[in-house]
Amino acid sequence: MSSPSSPTAALGPGIDAEAFNRFEAAGWEERAGSYGFLSPMTRRVGGTVLALAQVAAGRQVLDVGSGPGELAASAAALGADTVGIDVAPSMVRRAALANPSIPFRVGSFEAIPAGEGTFDAVVGNFVFNHVGRPDVALSEARRVLRPGGWLALSSWDAPSRNRLLGLIVDAAAAVDAPPPPGLPQGPTNFRTDEELRTMFERAGFVDVGISHIMFEAAVSDAATLWTGVLDSAVRIRPLVMDQPPAVQAAVREAFDRLAEVHRRADGGLAIPVSVQVTRGRRP
């Protein structure tokens, strides 16, 4: 069994984890009210996350990066005693107003405000790629889990398979849009199955497994998809909106061309979505 990683686990060259985390926290603070476009997609994944973490009635469950509180609410509906944490105070307020019976608090995945062995399960829906020190986050999840408890995290698959985000990412690459100067370098947005497995095992988890969820998202038109993703994403938005106007226009033209591949007979779009859900057990 791999030993848990140190809180000082090395990051890639040029990565300022503190700057990255500040950028993420500020971005989600601004987007608490505009995440609705992605909610129908993320809700389709939540049930699998909870099932893989063996969330059930009577279990003590922590939802990290709880956002608007949808995953925590689903866990509570199963009878679990659920707590949610998020780095964005506006997200915490939004979740608490929508779910007054569930405690939500401001807190970081990298420094979970709970004692060792507090929870039977730790779950997170699309949060893992938003932490500057992912190895530290995994170690924290392991720390607050009881022996035998499960961690389950969802993340967006590679852009080539998850076209929901991949269309904009590929459009920016197609016109050689440079990295915007105000975007701090951080850990990758996307990881392979093997990378995820290695990270979980390095943090001391066993029985690590990765499931893939694939479906099509129906979107009325390219303009709705473009606006919806840019309004909902923290790191993809500046890749486009912090560019000069001519580059923005070129990215949009490339995006429209790529999106046309997914047009349905009725004129709408059927966008392939692919998600990884990784789980591991604290021995």
PLY file of the C-alpha trace (Angstrom):
ply
format ascii 1.0
element vertex 283
property float x
property float y
property float z
element edge 282
property int vertex1
property int vertex2
end_header
0.00 0.00 0.00
1.26 3.50 -0.82
1.80 5.79 2.14
-0.21 9.00 2.37
1.32 11.96 0.61
2.94 14.76 2.55
1.21 18.17 2.83
4.29 19.49 1.07
3.80 17.26 -1.97
5.64 18.75 -4.94
3.76 20.72 -7.54
4.68 21.19 -11.15
7.17 23.91 -12.16
5.76 27.43 -12.24
2.63 26.60 -10.24
1.72 29.04 -7.48
-0.90 27.08 -5.57
-1.91 30.02 -3.40
-2.49 32.29 -6.40
-4.39 29.51 -8.14
-6.63 28.93 -5.11
-7.33 32.64 -4.71
-8.30 32.85 -8.38
-10.61 29.85 -8.04
-12.28 31.13 -4.86
-12.89 34.56 -6.39
-14.21 33.02 -9.60
-16.74 30.79 -7.84
-17.78 33.67 -5.62
-18.76 35.55 -8.80
-20.47 32.56 -10.42
-22.76 31.43 -7.62
-25.76 32.69 -9.57
-24.70 31.64 -13.08
-23.84 27.97 -12.62
-27.36 26.92 -13.61
-26.43 26.01 -17.19
-24.23 23.12 -16.05
-26.49 21.97 -13.19
-28.61 19.57 -15.31
-25.39 17.84 -16.41
-23.77 17.69 -12.98
-26.99 16.38 -11.40
-26.86 13.37 -13.72
-23.54 12.41 -12.16
-24.38 12.95 -8.50
-26.22 9.66 -8.01
-23.22 7.68 -9.19
-20.88 9.63 -6.91
-23.08 8.89 -3.89
-23.50 5.22 -4.81
-19.76 4.68 -5.24
-19.12 6.28 -1.85
-21.76 3.96 -0.33
-23.80 6.90 0.98
-26.86 5.61 2.82
-29.15 6.34 5.73
-27.33 6.94 8.98
-23.94 7.61 7.36
-21.90 10.73 8.20
-21.13 12.40 4.86
-19.04 15.39 3.82
-19.61 17.13 0.49
-16.44 19.04 -0.47
-16.87 21.90 -2.92
-20.60 21.75 -2.25
-21.46 24.67 -4.54
-25.22 25.27 -4.67
-25.76 22.23 -2.43
-27.33 19.77 -4.87
-25.11 16.78 -4.06
-25.43 17.36 -0.32
-29.21 17.56 -0.70
-29.25 14.26 -2.59
-27.17 12.62 0.15
-29.54 13.97 2.82
-32.51 12.64 0.84
-30.96 9.17 1.23
-31.02 9.65 5.00
-27.34 10.54 5.42
-26.23 13.07 8.02
-24.61 15.52 5.59
-22.33 18.55 5.86
-21.14 20.72 2.96
-18.11 22.99 2.61
-17.12 25.41 -0.16
-14.47 28.10 -0.56
-16.98 30.65 -1.92
-19.16 32.33 0.75
-21.83 33.17 -1.84
-22.09 29.48 -2.76
-22.41 28.58 0.92
-25.21 31.13 1.38
-27.00 29.90 -1.73
-26.79 26.26 -0.59
-27.94 27.09 2.94
-30.95 29.04 1.72
-31.99 26.19 -0.57
-31.37 23.50 2.08
-31.95 24.97 5.56
-31.73 21.58 7.27
-28.18 20.91 6.02
-25.18 22.68 7.60
-22.98 24.41 5.05
-19.84 26.31 5.93
-16.92 28.04 4.25
-14.03 25.62 4.06
-11.28 24.32 1.81
-10.76 20.82 0.43
-7.08 21.35 1.29
-7.81 22.09 4.97
-11.06 20.35 5.89
-12.48 21.80 9.13
-13.10 18.44 10.82
-11.25 15.99 13.02
-9.66 12.73 11.97
-12.10 9.91 11.28
-15.21 12.10 11.37
-16.99 10.85 8.24
-18.11 7.58 6.70
-17.92 9.09 3.21
-16.43 12.13 1.49
-17.90 13.12 -1.87
-17.26 15.88 -4.37
-18.91 16.71 -7.68
-16.55 18.47 -10.12
-14.30 20.00 -7.45
-11.05 18.04 -7.72
-9.66 20.01 -10.68
-10.29 23.28 -8.82
-7.76 22.80 -6.00
-4.19 24.04 -6.24
-2.75 21.20 -4.17
-4.65 18.07 -5.22
-2.36 15.72 -3.29
-3.01 17.70 -0.11
-6.76 17.60 -0.77
-6.68 13.81 -1.11
-4.67 13.47 2.09
-7.20 15.66 3.90
-10.07 13.52 2.64
-8.29 10.40 3.87
-7.65 12.02 7.25
-11.31 12.86 7.94
-12.56 9.47 6.77
-13.10 6.61 9.18
-11.31 3.35 8.36
-13.28 1.65 5.61
-14.83 4.94 4.48
-15.01 5.86 0.81
-13.98 8.97 -1.13
-15.70 9.51 -4.50
-14.93 12.45 -6.80
-16.25 13.30 -10.25
-14.24 15.22 -12.84
-14.65 16.20 -16.47
-13.08 13.76 -18.90
-10.60 14.78 -21.61
-11.84 17.48 -24.04
-11.73 15.01 -26.92
-14.46 12.97 -25.20
-16.21 15.66 -23.18
-17.24 18.10 -25.87
-19.23 20.22 -23.42
-15.96 21.93 -22.48
-13.85 20.55 -25.28
-15.43 22.65 -28.00
-14.20 25.90 -26.46
-10.84 24.45 -25.45
-10.25 23.16 -28.98
-11.49 26.39 -30.57
-8.95 28.41 -28.56
-6.20 25.98 -29.56
-7.26 26.12 -33.21
-6.51 29.85 -33.41
-3.40 29.66 -31.16
-4.97 31.83 -28.47
-2.18 32.50 -25.94
-2.64 31.87 -22.21
-4.13 35.06 -20.74
-1.71 36.90 -18.44
-4.17 37.06 -15.53
-4.74 33.31 -15.34
-2.49 31.69 -12.71
-0.87 28.45 -13.79
-2.27 25.53 -11.87
-2.74 21.78 -11.96
-4.22 20.40 -15.14
-7.92 20.73 -15.85
-8.05 17.13 -17.07
-6.38 13.89 -15.97
-6.12 10.41 -17.42
-7.53 7.42 -15.56
-4.01 6.30 -14.71
-3.08 9.71 -13.32
-6.16 9.71 -11.09
-5.49 6.17 -9.92
-1.88 7.01 -9.08
-2.86 10.12 -7.13
-5.43 8.24 -5.03
-3.03 5.41 -4.29
-0.24 7.84 -3.43
-2.57 9.44 -0.87
-3.05 6.04 0.79
-6.37 4.92 -0.69
-6.98 1.29 -1.63
-9.50 -0.43 -3.92
-9.23 2.55 -6.26
-11.58 2.39 -9.22
-12.68 4.72 -12.00
-16.10 4.74 -13.65
-17.06 6.61 -16.80
-20.43 8.28 -17.32
-21.30 9.25 -20.89
-24.42 10.91 -22.22
-25.56 13.59 -24.66
-26.59 17.07 -23.52
-29.33 18.66 -25.61
-28.62 22.35 -26.23
-30.85 24.58 -28.35
-28.05 26.26 -30.32
-24.36 27.13 -30.37
-24.91 30.57 -28.84
-26.61 29.04 -25.78
-23.76 26.56 -25.33
-21.11 29.26 -25.75
-22.72 31.62 -23.24
-23.65 28.85 -20.80
-20.16 27.39 -20.54
-18.40 30.76 -20.32
-20.82 31.94 -17.62
-20.37 28.72 -15.62
-16.63 28.06 -15.89
-13.87 29.79 -13.94
-10.73 28.82 -15.82
-12.12 28.46 -19.34
-13.78 31.89 -19.39
-10.55 33.96 -19.29
-9.08 31.73 -21.99
-11.57 33.50 -24.27
-12.75 36.70 -22.60
-9.29 37.99 -21.61
-8.14 37.89 -25.22
-8.10 40.88 -27.58
-11.39 41.33 -29.49
-9.96 39.92 -32.71
-8.82 36.74 -30.95
-12.19 36.40 -29.20
-13.93 36.63 -32.56
-11.61 34.02 -34.06
-12.23 31.64 -31.14
-15.99 32.07 -31.54
-15.80 31.40 -35.28
-13.81 28.21 -34.66
-16.26 27.20 -31.91
-19.27 27.59 -34.20
-17.56 25.50 -36.84
-16.73 22.71 -34.37
-20.20 22.76 -32.82
-21.81 22.26 -36.23
-20.66 18.61 -36.16
-23.15 17.97 -33.34
-26.22 19.52 -34.96
-29.39 17.40 -34.84
-32.07 17.11 -37.48
-34.33 19.47 -35.52
-31.67 22.19 -35.52
-30.50 21.78 -31.93
-27.21 20.34 -30.72
-26.47 16.97 -29.11
-23.21 17.47 -27.22
-21.29 14.37 -26.04
-20.51 14.56 -22.32
-18.00 12.29 -20.58
-17.21 12.24 -16.87
-14.78 10.26 -14.71
-15.80 9.23 -11.19
-12.86 8.05 -9.09
-13.28 6.33 -5.75
-10.96 4.94 -3.13
-11.28 3.48 0.38
-9.38 4.41 3.50
-7.94 1.14 4.82
0 1
1 2
2 3
3 4
4 5
5 6
6 7
7 8
8 9
9 10
10 11
11 12
12 13
13 14
14 15
15 16
16 17
17 18
18 19
19 20
20 21
21 22
22 23
23 24
24 25
25 26
26 27
27 28
28 29
29 30
30 31
31 32
32 33
33 34
34 35
35 36
36 37
37 38
38 39
39 40
40 41
41 42
42 43
43 44
44 45
45 46
46 47
47 48
48 49
49 50
50 51
51 52
52 53
53 54
54 55
55 56
56 57
57 58
58 59
59 60
60 61
61 62
62 63
63 64
64 65
65 66
66 67
67 68
68 69
69 70
70 71
71 72
72 73
73 74
74 75
75 76
76 77
77 78
78 79
79 80
80 81
81 82
82 83
83 84
84 85
85 86
86 87
87 88
88 89
89 90
90 91
91 92
92 93
93 94
94 95
95 96
96 97
97 98
98 99
99 100
100 101
101 102
102 103
103 104
104 105
105 106
106 107
107 108
108 109
109 110
110 111
111 112
112 113
113 114
114 115
115 116
116 117
117 118
118 119
119 120
120 121
121 122
122 123
123 124
124 125
125 126
126 127
127 128
128 129
129 130
130 131
131 132
132 133
133 134
134 135
135 136
136 137
137 138
138 139
139 140
140 141
141 142
142 143
143 144
144 145
145 146
146 147
147 148
148 149
149 150
150 151
151 152
152 153
153 154
154 155
155 156
156 157
157 158
158 159
159 160
160 161
161 162
162 163
163 164
164 165
165 166
166 167
167 168
168 169
169 170
170 171
171 172
172 173
173 174
174 175
175 176
176 177
177 178
178 179
179 180
180 181
181 182
182 183
183 184
184 185
185 186
186 187
187 188
188 189
189 190
190 191
191 192
192 193
193 194
194 195
195 196
196 197
197 198
198 199
199 200
200 201
201 202
202 203
203 204
204 205
205 206
206 207
207 208
208 209
209 210
210 211
211 212
212 213
213 214
214 215
215 216
216 217
217 218
218 219
219 220
220 221
221 222
222 223
223 224
224 225
225 226
226 227
227 228
228 229
229 230
230 231
231 232
232 233
233 234
234 235
235 236
236 237
237 238
238 239
239 240
240 241
241 242
242 243
243 244
244 245
245 246
246 247
247 248
248 249
249 250
250 251
251 252
252 253
253 254
254 255
255 256
256 257
257 258
258 259
259 260
260 261
261 262
262 263
263 264
264 265
265 266
266 267
267 268
268 269
269 270
270 271
271 272
272 273
273 274
274 275
275 276
276 277
277 278
278 279
279 280
280 281
281 282
